[in-house]
Amino acid sequence: MSESTVSMEALKAFVRKEASRFLQQENVTSVGIGYKIKDGKPAQELSIQFTVRRKVAPEGLESIGATELPKSFPHQRGGKCRPTCSSATSPPRCEK
């Protein structure tokens, strides 16, 4: 299954099913779908986007009671992994 065959409906289903789990972390303020940001510009690649109160290096997460967000998630039917993007500002600033 190629990336292009992952439908918007499948991404929406993932967010509906999994968002509440991520939103239990106090630092995570939203979970949604959007285009990945590369070099400050939207790319052609859809991603699951997390908005956080503040970005924290992995080694500092425990001090704010948070765990690391996934860098990607597998498509529910075994297809290609979908990237994620986190942002403390708008628009999201993400790196590959």
LUMGU-27626 format. One record per residue (C-alpha): residue number from 1; x, y, z. Coordinates in Angstrom, 1 decimal, padded with zeros to 4 digits. Layout:
LUMGU-27626
 kenu      X      Y      Z
  NUM      X      Y      Z
...
***
This chain:
LUMGU-27626
 kenu      X      Y      Z
    1  000.0  000.0  000.0
    2  001.5  003.3 -001.0
    3  001.3  006.5  001.0
    4 -001.1  008.0 -001.5
    5 -003.6  005.2 -000.9
    6 -004.0  006.1  002.8
    7 -007.2  008.0  002.7
    8 -008.2  011.1  004.6
    9 -010.9  008.9  006.2
   10 -008.3  006.5  007.5
   11 -006.3  009.4  009.0
   12 -009.4  010.8  010.6
   13 -010.2  007.4  012.0
   14 -006.8  007.2  013.6
   15 -007.1  010.6  015.2
   16 -010.6  009.8  016.5
   17 -009.4  006.5  018.0
   18 -006.0  007.6  019.4
   19 -006.1  011.4  020.1
   20 -007.6  011.0  023.6
   21 -004.6  008.9  024.6
   22 -002.1  011.6  023.5
   23 -004.3  014.4  025.0
   24 -003.9  012.8  028.5
   25 -000.4  014.4  028.5
   26 -000.7  017.9  029.9
   27  001.8  019.3  027.4
   28 -000.3  018.0  024.3
   29 -003.0  020.5  023.4
   30 -004.3  019.1  020.1
   31 -004.0  016.2  017.7
   32 -005.0  016.6  014.0
   33 -004.1  016.1  010.4
   34 -002.1  018.4  008.2
   35  000.8  018.7  005.8
   36  004.3  018.0  007.1
   37  006.4  021.1  007.3
   38  009.9  020.9  005.7
   39  012.3  023.8  005.6
   40  009.5  026.1  006.9
   41  007.1  025.2  004.1
   42  004.3  022.7  003.8
   43  005.3  019.5  002.0
   44  003.1  017.3 -000.2
   45  003.0  014.7  002.7
   46  000.1  014.4  005.1
   47  001.0  013.8  008.7
   48 -000.6  013.5  012.1
   49  000.1  016.8  013.9
   50  000.5  017.3  017.6
   51  000.4  020.8  019.1
   52  002.2  021.1  022.4
   53  002.4  023.8  025.0
   54  006.2  023.8  024.6
   55  008.7  021.7  022.8
   56  011.0  019.9  025.1
   57  014.1  017.8  024.3
   58  013.6  014.0  024.9
   59  015.8  014.1  028.0
   60  013.6  016.8  029.6
   61  010.2  015.2  029.1
   62  010.1  013.3  032.4
   63  010.6  016.6  034.2
   64  007.3  017.9  032.8
   65  005.5  014.6  033.2
   66  005.4  013.8  029.5
   67  006.5  011.0  027.2
   68  008.0  011.2  023.7
   69  005.4  011.5  020.9
   70  005.8  009.0  018.1
   71  007.8  010.0  015.0
   72  005.5  007.9  012.8
   73  002.6  005.4  013.1
   74  001.9  002.4  011.0
   75 -001.2  002.5  008.8
   76 -003.8  000.3  010.4
   77 -003.9 -002.1  007.5
   78 -000.2 -002.7  007.4
   79  000.7  000.0  004.9
   80  003.4  002.5  004.9
   81  004.1  004.5  008.1
   82  002.7  008.0  008.3
   83  004.9  010.7  009.8
   84  004.0  012.9  012.6
   85  004.8  016.6  013.3
   86  004.8  018.5  016.6
   87  004.5  022.2  017.0
   88  004.5  024.7  019.8
   89  003.6  027.5  017.3
   90  001.5  027.9  014.3
   91  002.2  026.9  011.6
   92  003.9  023.7  012.7
   93  007.6  023.5  012.4
   94  008.7  019.9  011.8
   95  011.8  018.1  010.7
   96  012.0  014.9  008.9
***
